[in-house]
Amino acid sequence: MGNTWITRAETRADVPAVRDILLAAFPTSAEADLVDALRADPAAWIEGLSLVAADTTGHPVGYALLTRCHIGTAPALCLAPCAVRPERQRTGAGSAAIRAALDAARSLGEHHVVVLGHPDYYPRFGFTRASEHGIRLTVDVPDDALMALSLDADHPLPGGTVRYAAPFGI
């Protein structure tokens, strides 16, 4: 691939660049607005779990966010949104941001992550079909789109219904 990505926690100075990434990567402002709402929600936002992948000049081009959710009563993290500027997609920037986010979560002692996304993409990070662990949502989604990951073997995934932070609206 030939790309070198610098991954790091988002800083206040990165906020406009992150919004630009999200606006460029998605057809509407919904994801960018969601991140703004999550930043303002102290029950959802966890400092250090909003990660960017920056190019060698330090400019963010990829993004991954983990926020608080619950699986049943167990605290967990939700991976969403993840995005890369369109001209930098398929360069490893998204994977670098996701790996950095998962590593940051492990370092903070977090145990579980859920993601609602492309079933061909997220298994490369260790995600498996959530339904195999008794994990479900309150809304209908394709069974293979809801995935979960245990960040350490000593804490297997709990079963239950995922409760997202309020800004997600589900």
Helices and strands as residue ranges (DSSP letters): E 6-9, G 12-14, H 15-25, H 30-39, E 50-54, E 60-71, E 74-84, G 86-88, H 93-107, E 112-116, G 122-125, E 128-129, G 130-133, E 135-136, E 146-150, E 160-163, G 166-168
